[in-house]
Amino acid sequence: MFTFLIVLQAIIAAALVTVILMQRSEGGGLTSSGSPSGLMSARGAADFLTRATSVLAGLFIAMSILLAFLAAHRGAVSVDTSLQRRAPAAQPQAQPPLAGQQPAPLAAAPDNAAVPAPADNGVPLAR
C-alpha cells in the first residue's frame, strides 16, 4: 500500500506541475507587466486551472502528511551492517605483582622520546 501511495503522490506532483505550467502568466511576480485586473477578476478566480491548482496542491500536501505518518509508523527494516567498523579487542590489563615477587621491568623508551625537564623548586643546580 505504501508503494501505491508513493506512485499516487508522484502522479499528483506531475499533474500539479503540468497545471501550473499551463496557466497564463499574470505578470504580477517580479515584473511590472500584465493587466492589473487579471488575477482579481471574477473570471480569473473561477478559472478551471486555478481551481485545479488549489485542489491538486491540497491533495499533494495531504498525501505528503499521510506518507510521512505511514513512514514513521512502518515496521522496522533491517539495516545493512556490512560497513560497520569493528571495535578493537581490549588489551589485557597488567596484573599487580603478587606478594614477594618483583614487578615486571618497564619497556625501554625509544631514543627519540622527550625527556621531561627537571622541576624548578627554587634550588640552584650544583656545578
RAFEN-V274792 format. One line per field, one symbol per residue. psi: psi as a letter, one per 40 degrees, with the letter a starting at -180 (. if undefined). A space follows every 50 residues. Layout:
psi->???
This chain:
psi->dddddddddddddddddddddeihheeebeieiiieeddeiddddeiddd ddddddddddddddddddddddeiihiihhedehihhiihhhihhiiihe iiiiiiiiiideihhiiihheehiii.
